């Protein structure tokens, strides 16, 4: 187990470039299984979740060629279907949440797939119903082995179908979409997720020869094709990392520039930070955050307390609520943070309270933050990262705290943020990695 030792109180200065989008990477890398032709993907982040998925695909028989630090070529011409029956496959795939998106491509191309109950963050129950019901509607049969805790999926023939998803699940929509592109006939997916990552996957599949229309909306129509070709694809910058850097600058009173953010793909993220009083400027495709000694939370027009809540795109991504919560502790004013999707993601606030923040945890989904402004002096602490997003929020708190903090279990942070200590140290942070 590794830890971060953080000396707080140091301002950041300079320019930082966000990594490629983690959530998009997990989708498009699984999509290479849909074709026996080479697929080249650029801007892949070197983070644990993504590298573990690539290793899993290699074990399955995908030939992986590293062309540069962030560019890989994949060729899934020879897949070892027997490997999916091995203990090694069960172990690797069960520890990686993104592995569930292997199911769609494998069923579409080979008519069969095996998947254990996937792992990932411990942030509450994350249902697979949307994935499985959608793929079942296309003609697949699912069987669950309770002893081995794995699902066996088989489809003799996939046929297009109309479906109304019970929730606008991003990974669920991606899985169904990757199944439908090779199904016979027309598939209509209503209440589909429409996040930029899903749009990117759709555009990539179309370049491979798929016929997907309605991209960017919650109504996707797929005309099935017999086979797909290879292509080249580039990942968007990671919007979660962009938001994390905005939060770091605000909490430490720093002036930084975030380069090449794909600003038009950030949705309401910049405006949501402005609602907390944080100044930021769009400069071309960059974001400039000036040094701010203080920032004040807005209230609604009628004077009631500001609420920041997650919602399906184009609403605010739930992956940034942990950052908004910690940033609000140093603002002037109060805000209600409402995490609707996952019931355990706010439990890390106990650590922030111990550090000196004033937060009322109303229930597993809601926390009221009483921002103390210049009166907030966070105390250093020893803590552990419970998940990726809480981990980066705790790192932000430690960077703003007085004294030296230690964060254990930083493998959780490494799952989503590439070389975060080195990149922040280049801006003036004092973060030491202890193995």
PyMOL commands that set and color helices and strands:
alter all, ss='L'
color gray80, all
select helices_A, chain A and resi 22-34+48-59+81-85+87-94+97-110+129-137+170-180+196-207+239-252+263-265+269-275+318-328+349-355+373-375+388-400+411-414+420-425
alter helices_A, ss='H'
color red, helices_A
select strands_A, chain A and resi 3-7+13-17+39-42+63-66+72-75+112-116+141-145+150-154+162-164+186-190+211-213+219-223+231-234+255-259+281-283+286-289+306-309+332-338+359-363+366-372+382-384+404-408+431-434
alter strands_A, ss='S'
color yellow, strands_A
deselect
rebuild
show_as cartoon
